[in-house]
Amino acid sequence: MSETPDDVWESDDCVRRMVVIPIELAERLAAEAERRRVSVSDLLIEYADEGKRSDRLRARVLDTVTPCIDSDSRGARWVARGVSRELVSTQARKSLAL
């Protein structure tokens, strides 16, 4: 699937990007979010924060995204650079050391 400029946009407080996930995962996320009475977005944020606290998971994610930093795909580069920046930044490590 190709990206057009209309598929992606960002502002200071949000990014709009389509994420395609398997239906089974989508249903599980929706059920868990409903059980907790939170949005799926909030649930994903919680899961991401938990993942950033795991040294093993952080290393695996960095190993996965690092090759994509120089990808021909604008979307892949954007995601890889953002993820890398978030996981290795001193600020992110300080905010997680609560």
Secondary structure, DSSP 4 states (H G I P E B T S, - for coil): ----GGG-EE-SS-EE------HHHHHHHHHHHHHHTS-HHHHHHHHHHHHHT-HHHHHHHHHHHGGGGG-S-HHHHHHHHHHHHHHH-HHHHHHH--
